[in-house]
Amino acid sequence: MQAFIKYTWTEIKLFLREPVGAFFTLAFPLMMLFLFGTIYGNEPTPMFNGYGSIDVSIPAYTAMIIGTTGILGLTITMSAYREKGVLRRLRATPLRPHTILAAQVVVIFVMTVIGMALLVLAGNLVYDLRFDGNPFDIAAAFILCSLSFFSLGFILAGVMPTARTGQVVGMVIFYPMLFLSGAGLPLELLPDNVRQFSNFLPLTHVVTLLRGLWVGESWSQHTSEFIILSSLLIVGALISSKTFRWE
Amino acid sequence: MKTIIQVNELRKTYQKTVAVDGVSFEVMEGEIFGMVGPNGAGKTTTIECIEGLRKPDGGAISVLDLDPSRQERQLRPLLGIQLQEANLPDHLKVWEALDLYTSFYPRTLDWEELIVGLGLLEKRNTAFGKLSGGQKQRLFIALALLNDPPLVFLDELTTGLDPQARHAIWALVEDVRHRGKTVFLTTHFMEEAERLCDRVAIMDNGKIVALDTPENLIGSLGIEERIIFKVDGAYPIEILSKVPRVTRIETMQDEIVIYGRANDSDDHPPLVTDIVTIMAAEGIRFIDLRTEQPNLEDVFLTLTGRQMRS
């Protein structure tokens, strides 16, 4: 247990020392928040059923962070660790393989939580954020969404031949998804035919679920999102346990 | 003496390539055992099967009376491992790496004392990515010694290092043995094996082609020492060929190469003494005289018909 705690803490420090990952997880979502907050403010508008632009952006940007840490962060870190032999060296110690993977999940989860916490804090302090949901519902949905995207990241990390391809493929998957899922900009702004395509993107369901629970909708109104994301988590965990490679 | 590692008919195949093809040997307590051979000979596969990092396709391995593929958990804390291709995260500092790896083992040495001996103390706050090749290797040696293991594996320890760093690492390995540990190392530098190892297994194409002390390997094959020089004027071949122990003489361009049996006892003066004495007595003027002692490179050449470095 002491090894697990120390290893996790070390990986957290390393995450914060990697400027690109820390920027996109912690700083970039805040920059988006302040940019669009300055442009649109947070006045209630009929387009968002009486909520302001910031009110609906916070759950959407949270989805963006989940996508960043899962598809970009995990994929790039794990495929680089594998390619460089960092994982090989760890495997030669008594540290158990599951401990290594669990620590990676904890680190990336903690960073995702901090990213969201910063958003909520900034929204509260600067834009008088409105939240009508149940904090436990949001927390549960946040955990489900995060874990299902981490399992995607582990699949990618396992099948990418090099860290470089991991990075490129991660970006090719992530960036279109960012803009077509409602995470980067509200789905309401997208034309109908694009929105139909959006339903095929897993991140869209993260946005829909988090936004719905944020404004006080119940889980029963979001069974399809729940089923899709839970299936993604189960299938992703099964596939990645088969495809994950240590070297 | 106690047997620390026992390998019997080890086999390992990758797809269609046979990496290790029926290898058997034993490593005794307290010795430095070396496995030498060209890249691709199967050294790393062998060492990684013994370390329990790869599953053999056939054969039996016993390490400290444990089976590495079935009793990996019991074995891990007892082994010190330096891998051929491994890294730490670039941003991880030296002290953090040692502190982290300390937490993985039930019992460890004080890492601060360890890195004083390895000359890394002033680098304790340096990130791994900023270390030189030699410093990285010294850190990996520190990590391999951290748990005070009775058995240490060093895989291609000095590959990629300059000669100065290499000699510094050799001194460290000898120091490890003086602490009473058993060392299993692989290298493709014959000089390294000759200098460090008590016994050497020469590997080629997945098989052990010879296994003995470096002296016996060199002595047993009747490999000759060479005395090479240039002369002014006539080549005094007839006189020199009558010197005892000289087996043959070749002339190559302007150089004369005398082959003779290597000195197998201390009773005789070195062959070069006889040659020089006779040439001085005959008034033959020679220049650029040098001798070449037989070494493990010659053993490999004799056994396989190939140069090690091809």
Interface residues (C-beta under 8 A of the other chain):
Chain A: Q2 A3 K6 Y7 T10 K13 L14 R17 E18 Y81 K84 G85 V86 R88 R89 R91 A92 T93 P94 L95
Chain B: E51 L53 R73 R76 P77 L79 I81 L83 E85 A86 N87 L88 P89 H91 L92 E96 D99 L100 Y101 S103 F104 Y105 P106 L143
